[in-house]
């Protein structure tokens, strides 16, 4: 954890830099530690400990800007480092758009670092023996079995980490963010009677030590491997597509990139000029739930120190916000917001509400029933999207489904199209987003999607 002495050092760096030629300064002290135990086939394979403590200096001098970092936190070393950094900054080209954010935009309430309740104090009680015991409790290799296949390998990993950040600037902003993370990962490889091999994996993470299912993780990985047995070919054509929540971020990520002011300024965004306009379907709402307590991804401020807030990014199909940091705001002559999204949440909905008998949670099972016939995508295998046009081509794997029921696995298919057209064919969003991930995107359903065998 960051000590009071290190906080005082950060404050000293600011005053020292101002005394030696800087016009403005931001300082960020980071402390992170991660410990992990990996088992292979139930036997301890690897133990890892990694720790990093560093300080970043963001220096503004004579309309110039530079970023520097070091892991030496002794005052005498830092003072020399600061002087050298300022000298280097003054050798750069002028860029008057580089400034600190206006003080009124910065967070005033991130004092302890645990305002959002993302730090579990039980982290401090952990030691190597307890971590090893939790890792060993995950393994099911000795008793793993199934009809029609044999388990040939199992990898399980348990890890614990803590990240602590203190950021301050020369305009008076000070903020702290602290969080713990407990993670489990398992990958199971099986072989069927014909000798074909299949792998499945699963993972969970939580700030809460009790928030991960140690024994359930490898079981889920084994289930995901076993259900891939016996894939069949599928004809090319246009089908309804359901996208499992575990991989749904693949389709939302290009939208967020396109809403970034840096992409727009570089003319690398297919959403350029869409602010305030309806370009997505009615009912599609994407929120940034940045300040939800006890949820992965929540934070009180971005890396500039700008206060976050819960806000709509897309509301009923209308683009409500770009992600604009202080630099891009000055460069483009537009109002700043935050540098990027903290915790994206796509709100559940069904296009044809008559298909629902009552208001209820929308699971994968519900969405398959609503969709009827089509292809369920459970994995993306390569491919890309064009940031300028939104055209995409992604390899997929998953399952065919008929009358709402999965019939058989499919592999080696390709989906192609345009992201705007795809999202305007959105028919449902589930309420089944995984609690253990920052991106809260539930199961997705689309119609009229082009599949190639």
C-alpha positions as CSV (number, residue, x, y, z in Angstrom):
1,X,0.0,0.0,0.0
2,X,1.1,3.6,-0.6
3,X,2.5,5.1,2.6
4,X,1.9,8.6,3.9
5,X,5.6,9.3,3.3
6,X,5.1,8.5,-0.4
7,X,2.1,10.8,-0.6
8,X,4.3,13.5,0.9
9,X,7.0,12.7,-1.7
10,X,4.4,13.2,-4.5
11,X,3.5,16.6,-3.1
12,X,7.1,17.5,-2.8
13,X,7.6,16.5,-6.5
14,X,4.9,19.0,-7.5
15,X,6.4,21.9,-5.6
16,X,9.9,21.1,-6.6
17,X,9.0,20.9,-10.3
18,X,7.2,24.3,-10.1
19,X,10.3,25.8,-8.5
20,X,12.5,24.5,-11.3
21,X,10.7,25.6,-14.4
22,X,7.5,23.7,-14.8
23,X,4.2,25.6,-15.3
24,X,2.0,22.8,-14.2
25,X,2.5,19.2,-12.9
26,X,0.5,16.1,-12.3
27,X,2.0,13.2,-10.2
28,X,0.8,9.7,-9.9
29,X,2.1,7.2,-7.5
30,X,1.2,3.5,-8.2
31,X,1.7,0.4,-6.1
32,X,0.6,-2.9,-7.4
33,X,1.2,-6.5,-6.2
34,X,0.0,-9.8,-7.6
35,X,0.6,-13.3,-6.3
36,X,-0.6,-16.4,-8.3
37,X,-0.4,-20.1,-8.0
38,X,-0.8,-22.3,-11.1
39,X,-1.5,-26.1,-11.0
40,X,-1.1,-28.4,-14.0
41,X,-3.1,-31.7,-13.7
42,X,-3.6,-31.1,-10.0
43,X,0.2,-30.6,-9.3
44,X,1.8,-27.3,-8.4
45,X,3.4,-26.0,-11.6
46,X,4.3,-22.3,-11.0
47,X,4.2,-19.7,-8.2
48,X,4.5,-16.1,-9.2
49,X,5.0,-12.9,-7.2
50,X,5.2,-9.5,-8.9
51,X,5.4,-6.1,-7.3
52,X,5.7,-2.7,-8.9
53,X,6.0,0.7,-7.2
54,X,6.5,3.7,-9.5
55,X,5.9,7.4,-9.8
56,X,4.8,9.1,-13.0
57,X,5.4,12.8,-13.7
58,X,3.3,14.7,-16.2
59,X,5.1,17.9,-16.8
60,X,3.8,21.0,-18.6
61,X,6.4,23.7,-19.3
62,X,6.6,26.6,-21.8
63,X,3.6,25.2,-23.7
64,X,5.3,21.8,-24.0
65,X,4.4,18.5,-22.4
66,X,6.2,15.3,-21.4
67,X,5.5,12.1,-19.4
68,X,8.2,10.4,-17.3
69,X,8.3,7.6,-14.8
70,X,10.7,6.0,-12.4
71,X,10.6,3.4,-9.6
72,X,13.2,5.3,-7.5
73,X,11.2,7.1,-4.8
74,X,14.1,8.6,-2.9
75,X,13.8,12.4,-2.7
76,X,17.3,13.2,-3.8
77,X,17.0,10.9,-6.9
78,X,13.6,12.3,-7.7
79,X,14.8,15.9,-7.6
80,X,17.6,15.1,-10.1
81,X,15.1,13.2,-12.2
82,X,12.6,16.2,-12.2
83,X,15.2,18.7,-13.3
84,X,16.4,16.4,-16.2
85,X,12.7,15.8,-17.2
86,X,11.9,19.5,-17.3
87,X,15.0,20.1,-19.5
88,X,13.9,17.4,-21.9
89,X,10.3,18.8,-22.0
90,X,11.6,22.2,-23.0
91,X,13.4,20.7,-26.0
92,X,10.1,19.5,-27.5
93,X,7.8,21.3,-30.0
94,X,5.2,23.6,-28.6
95,X,1.7,22.4,-28.1
96,X,-0.5,24.9,-26.4
97,X,-3.4,22.5,-26.2
98,X,-1.6,20.5,-23.4
99,X,-3.0,21.7,-20.1
100,X,-4.3,20.3,-16.8
101,X,-8.1,19.9,-16.6
102,X,-10.0,22.8,-15.1
103,X,-10.0,22.4,-11.3
104,X,-13.8,22.4,-11.1
105,X,-13.9,19.3,-13.2
106,X,-11.7,17.2,-10.9
107,X,-13.0,14.8,-8.2
108,X,-13.2,16.3,-4.7
109,X,-14.5,13.1,-3.0
110,X,-11.8,10.4,-3.7
111,X,-10.0,10.8,-0.3
112,X,-9.5,7.4,1.3
113,X,-9.4,5.3,-1.9
114,X,-12.2,3.0,-0.8
115,X,-15.2,5.2,-1.3
116,X,-16.6,2.6,-3.7
117,X,-15.9,-0.3,-1.4
118,X,-13.5,-2.1,-3.7
119,X,-10.9,-3.0,-1.1
120,X,-11.2,-6.2,0.9
121,X,-9.1,-6.0,4.0
122,X,-8.8,-9.8,4.1
123,X,-6.2,-9.4,1.4
124,X,-3.8,-8.4,4.1
125,X,-4.3,-11.7,5.9
126,X,-3.3,-13.8,2.9
127,X,0.0,-15.7,2.7
128,X,1.6,-18.2,0.4
129,X,0.1,-21.2,2.2
130,X,-3.5,-19.9,2.1
131,X,-3.1,-19.0,-1.6
132,X,-1.7,-22.5,-2.4
133,X,-4.5,-24.1,-0.5
134,X,-7.2,-22.2,-2.4
135,X,-5.5,-23.1,-5.7
136,X,-5.3,-26.8,-4.8
137,X,-9.0,-26.8,-3.8
138,X,-9.9,-25.8,-7.4
139,X,-8.5,-28.9,-9.2
140,X,-10.8,-31.7,-10.3
141,X,-8.4,-33.5,-12.6
142,X,-8.2,-36.7,-10.5
143,X,-11.9,-37.3,-10.6
144,X,-12.8,-35.5,-13.9
145,X,-14.6,-37.7,-16.3
146,X,-17.4,-37.7,-18.8
147,X,-19.3,-39.8,-21.3
148,X,-17.7,-40.0,-24.7
149,X,-14.4,-38.3,-23.8
150,X,-11.4,-38.4,-21.5
151,X,-9.8,-35.4,-19.8
152,X,-6.2,-35.1,-20.9
153,X,-5.1,-31.9,-19.2
154,X,-6.2,-29.3,-16.6
155,X,-4.7,-26.0,-15.8
156,X,-5.9,-24.0,-12.8
157,X,-4.7,-20.6,-11.6
158,X,-5.6,-18.7,-8.5
159,X,-4.4,-15.1,-8.0
160,X,-4.7,-12.2,-5.6
161,X,-3.7,-8.7,-6.3
162,X,-3.9,-5.2,-4.9
163,X,-3.7,-1.9,-6.8
164,X,-3.3,1.4,-5.1
165,X,-3.0,4.8,-6.8
166,X,-2.5,8.3,-5.5
167,X,-2.8,11.2,-8.1
168,X,-2.3,14.9,-7.4
169,X,-1.7,18.0,-9.5
170,X,-0.4,21.5,-9.1
171,X,-4.0,23.0,-9.1
172,X,-4.9,21.3,-5.9
173,X,-6.4,18.0,-7.0
174,X,-5.7,14.9,-4.9
175,X,-7.4,11.6,-5.4
176,X,-6.8,8.0,-4.4
177,X,-8.2,4.7,-5.7
178,X,-7.5,1.3,-4.0
179,X,-8.9,-2.1,-5.0
180,X,-8.2,-5.8,-4.5
181,X,-8.8,-8.5,-7.0
182,X,-9.2,-12.3,-6.4
183,X,-9.2,-14.3,-9.6
184,X,-9.7,-17.9,-10.7
185,X,-9.0,-19.4,-14.1
186,X,-9.3,-22.9,-15.4
187,X,-8.7,-24.6,-18.8
188,X,-9.7,-28.2,-19.5
189,X,-8.6,-30.2,-22.6
190,X,-10.5,-33.3,-23.5
191,X,-10.2,-36.0,-26.2
192,X,-13.2,-37.7,-27.8
193,X,-13.4,-41.3,-29.0
194,X,-12.2,-40.3,-32.5
195,X,-9.1,-38.6,-31.0
196,X,-10.2,-35.0,-31.7
197,X,-9.2,-32.6,-28.9
198,X,-11.3,-29.8,-27.5
199,X,-10.5,-27.1,-24.9
200,X,-12.7,-25.0,-22.8
201,X,-11.9,-22.3,-20.3
202,X,-13.6,-20.2,-17.6
203,X,-12.6,-17.4,-15.3
204,X,-14.0,-15.3,-12.5
205,X,-12.7,-12.3,-10.6
206,X,-14.0,-10.1,-7.7
207,X,-12.7,-7.5,-5.3
208,X,-14.3,-9.7,-2.6
209,X,-12.4,-12.8,-1.5
210,X,-15.7,-14.7,-1.3
211,X,-16.8,-13.5,-4.7
212,X,-15.2,-16.3,-6.8
213,X,-16.3,-19.9,-7.1
214,X,-13.2,-22.0,-6.7
215,X,-14.6,-25.4,-7.4
216,X,-17.1,-24.3,-10.0
217,X,-14.6,-22.7,-12.3
218,X,-13.0,-25.9,-13.6
219,X,-16.4,-27.6,-13.8
220,X,-17.6,-24.8,-16.0
221,X,-14.4,-25.1,-18.2
222,X,-15.0,-28.8,-18.6
223,X,-18.6,-28.3,-19.6
224,X,-17.6,-25.7,-22.2
225,X,-15.0,-28.2,-23.6
226,X,-17.4,-31.2,-23.7
227,X,-20.2,-29.3,-25.5
228,X,-17.9,-28.7,-28.5
229,X,-17.8,-32.4,-29.4
230,X,-19.3,-33.3,-32.8
231,X,-19.4,-30.1,-34.7
232,X,-21.3,-30.0,-38.0
233,X,-21.0,-27.9,-41.1
234,X,-23.5,-25.2,-41.7
235,X,-24.5,-23.6,-45.0
236,X,-23.7,-20.0,-45.7
237,X,-26.7,-17.7,-45.4
238,X,-28.4,-15.1,-43.4
239,X,-29.4,-16.2,-39.9
240,X,-30.5,-14.8,-36.6
241,X,-27.4,-14.5,-34.3
242,X,-27.3,-14.8,-30.6
243,X,-24.0,-13.7,-29.0
244,X,-23.1,-15.2,-25.6
245,X,-22.5,-12.6,-22.8
246,X,-18.9,-14.0,-22.3
247,X,-17.9,-12.7,-25.8
248,X,-20.3,-9.9,-26.4
249,X,-17.7,-7.2,-25.7
250,X,-16.2,-8.0,-29.1
251,X,-19.1,-6.2,-30.8
252,X,-19.4,-3.3,-28.3
253,X,-15.7,-2.4,-28.2
254,X,-15.5,-0.9,-31.7
255,X,-18.4,1.4,-30.8
256,X,-16.5,2.8,-27.8
257,X,-13.3,3.2,-29.8
258,X,-15.3,5.1,-32.5
259,X,-16.8,7.4,-29.8
260,X,-13.3,8.4,-28.6
261,X,-12.3,12.0,-29.5
262,X,-8.9,10.8,-30.6
263,X,-10.3,8.5,-33.2
264,X,-12.7,11.3,-34.4
265,X,-10.0,13.9,-34.6
266,X,-7.8,11.5,-36.7
267,X,-10.8,10.7,-39.0
268,X,-10.7,7.1,-37.9
269,X,-14.2,6.8,-36.6
270,X,-17.4,5.6,-38.3
271,X,-19.3,7.6,-35.6
272,X,-17.8,10.9,-36.5
273,X,-20.6,13.6,-36.6
274,X,-23.2,11.5,-34.9
275,X,-23.3,13.3,-31.5
276,X,-27.0,14.1,-30.7
277,X,-28.3,12.0,-33.6
278,X,-30.2,8.7,-33.6
279,X,-28.0,6.1,-35.3
280,X,-28.8,3.0,-33.2
281,X,-32.2,1.3,-32.7
282,X,-34.9,2.6,-30.4
283,X,-34.5,1.0,-27.0
284,X,-30.7,0.6,-27.2
285,X,-29.2,2.3,-24.2
286,X,-25.5,2.1,-23.2
287,X,-24.7,3.6,-19.8
288,X,-21.4,4.4,-18.1
289,X,-22.1,3.3,-14.5
290,X,-18.8,4.6,-13.2
291,X,-19.7,5.1,-9.6
292,X,-21.7,2.0,-8.7
293,X,-20.4,0.8,-5.4
294,X,-18.8,-2.7,-5.1
295,X,-18.7,-3.3,-8.8
296,X,-15.7,-4.1,-11.0
297,X,-14.6,-1.1,-13.1
298,X,-16.1,1.6,-10.9
299,X,-13.9,4.6,-10.2
300,X,-14.2,8.1,-8.8
301,X,-11.9,9.8,-11.3
302,X,-10.0,9.1,-14.6
303,X,-6.2,9.3,-15.1
304,X,-6.5,13.1,-15.5
305,X,-8.3,13.4,-12.1
306,X,-11.6,14.4,-13.8
307,X,-14.6,13.3,-11.7
308,X,-16.6,10.4,-13.2
309,X,-20.3,10.1,-13.1
310,X,-23.1,7.7,-14.1
311,X,-24.2,8.9,-17.5
312,X,-25.8,7.7,-20.8
313,X,-23.4,7.2,-23.7
314,X,-26.2,6.0,-26.1
315,X,-29.8,6.6,-25.0
316,X,-32.6,5.1,-27.0
317,X,-30.4,5.0,-30.0
318,X,-29.1,8.6,-29.7
319,X,-25.4,9.2,-29.3
320,X,-25.2,11.4,-26.1
321,X,-21.5,11.6,-25.4
322,X,-18.0,11.4,-26.9
323,X,-15.0,10.6,-24.7
324,X,-13.1,13.8,-24.8
325,X,-10.0,14.4,-22.6
326,X,-8.6,17.9,-21.8
327,X,-6.1,17.8,-24.7
328,X,-8.6,16.7,-27.4
329,X,-11.1,19.2,-26.1
330,X,-8.7,22.1,-26.7
331,X,-7.4,20.6,-30.0
332,X,-10.9,20.1,-31.4
333,X,-12.6,23.1,-29.8
334,X,-15.3,21.0,-28.1
335,X,-16.4,20.5,-24.5
336,X,-14.4,18.0,-22.5
337,X,-16.0,15.0,-20.8
338,X,-14.0,12.0,-19.5
339,X,-11.1,10.3,-21.2
340,X,-12.9,7.0,-21.6
341,X,-15.6,4.8,-20.3
342,X,-15.3,3.3,-16.8
343,X,-18.0,0.6,-16.6
344,X,-20.0,0.2,-19.7
345,X,-23.5,-1.2,-19.1
346,X,-25.8,-2.1,-22.0
347,X,-29.4,-2.0,-20.7
348,X,-31.6,-5.1,-21.2
349,X,-34.4,-4.8,-23.7
350,X,-36.5,-6.8,-26.3
351,X,-37.5,-5.2,-29.6
352,X,-40.8,-7.1,-29.8
353,X,-42.1,-6.9,-26.3
354,X,-45.1,-9.0,-27.2
355,X,-42.7,-12.0,-27.1
356,X,-42.4,-11.6,-23.3
357,X,-45.3,-12.7,-21.2
358,X,-44.2,-10.5,-18.3
359,X,-41.4,-8.4,-17.0
360,X,-38.5,-10.7,-16.0
361,X,-34.8,-11.2,-16.2
362,X,-33.6,-12.1,-19.7
363,X,-31.3,-15.1,-19.7
364,X,-29.6,-16.8,-22.6
365,X,-32.3,-19.4,-22.5
366,X,-35.0,-16.7,-22.9
367,X,-33.3,-15.0,-25.8
368,X,-32.8,-18.3,-27.6
369,X,-36.5,-19.0,-27.3
370,X,-37.3,-15.5,-28.5
371,X,-35.0,-15.9,-31.5
372,X,-36.3,-19.3,-32.5
373,X,-33.8,-20.5,-35.1
374,X,-30.2,-19.3,-35.8
375,X,-26.6,-19.5,-34.6
376,X,-25.3,-18.9,-31.1
377,X,-21.8,-17.4,-31.1
378,X,-19.7,-18.4,-28.1
379,X,-16.3,-17.5,-29.4
380,X,-14.6,-15.2,-31.9
381,X,-11.6,-16.4,-33.8
382,X,-9.7,-13.5,-35.3
383,X,-10.9,-11.1,-37.8
384,X,-11.1,-7.3,-37.7
385,X,-13.3,-4.2,-38.2
386,X,-12.5,-1.1,-40.2
387,X,-12.6,1.9,-37.9
388,X,-13.4,4.4,-40.7
389,X,-16.3,2.5,-42.3
390,X,-17.4,0.1,-39.6
391,X,-17.2,-2.9,-42.0
392,X,-16.2,-6.1,-40.1
393,X,-15.3,-9.7,-40.7
394,X,-15.0,-12.0,-37.7
395,X,-14.4,-15.7,-37.4
396,X,-16.8,-17.4,-35.0
397,X,-17.6,-20.7,-33.3
398,X,-20.7,-21.7,-31.4
399,X,-23.9,-23.7,-31.9
400,X,-26.8,-24.0,-34.2
401,X,-30.2,-23.7,-32.5
402,X,-33.7,-24.5,-33.6
403,X,-37.0,-23.6,-31.9
404,X,-35.0,-22.1,-29.1
405,X,-32.9,-25.3,-28.4
406,X,-29.3,-25.9,-29.2
407,X,-28.9,-28.7,-31.7
408,X,-25.2,-29.1,-32.5
409,X,-21.8,-27.2,-32.4
410,X,-20.6,-25.2,-35.5
411,X,-17.0,-24.1,-36.2
412,X,-15.0,-22.3,-38.9
413,X,-17.7,-19.8,-39.9
414,X,-17.4,-16.2,-40.7
415,X,-19.7,-13.3,-40.1
416,X,-19.4,-10.1,-42.2
417,X,-21.2,-6.8,-42.5
418,X,-21.2,-3.3,-41.2
419,X,-21.3,-2.5,-37.4
420,X,-24.0,0.2,-37.8
421,X,-26.2,-2.1,-39.8
422,X,-25.6,-5.0,-37.4
423,X,-26.5,-2.9,-34.3
424,X,-29.6,-1.6,-36.1
425,X,-30.7,-5.3,-36.4
426,X,-30.5,-5.7,-32.6
427,X,-33.5,-7.6,-31.3
428,X,-32.7,-8.2,-27.7
429,X,-30.2,-7.6,-24.9
430,X,-30.1,-9.9,-21.9
431,X,-29.8,-9.0,-18.2
432,X,-27.3,-11.8,-17.7
433,X,-24.0,-9.9,-17.8
434,X,-21.4,-11.5,-15.6
435,X,-20.9,-9.8,-12.3
436,X,-17.2,-10.5,-12.4
437,X,-16.4,-8.3,-15.4
438,X,-16.1,-4.6,-15.9
439,X,-18.1,-4.6,-19.2
440,X,-21.7,-5.3,-18.3
441,X,-22.9,-6.6,-21.7
442,X,-25.6,-9.3,-21.5
443,X,-26.5,-11.8,-24.2
444,X,-27.1,-10.1,-27.5
445,X,-29.5,-11.1,-30.3
446,X,-29.5,-9.8,-33.9
447,X,-31.4,-10.7,-37.1
448,X,-30.4,-10.9,-40.7
449,X,-26.7,-11.5,-40.1
450,X,-24.5,-12.8,-43.0
451,X,-22.7,-16.1,-42.2
452,X,-20.2,-17.8,-44.5
453,X,-19.2,-21.4,-44.1
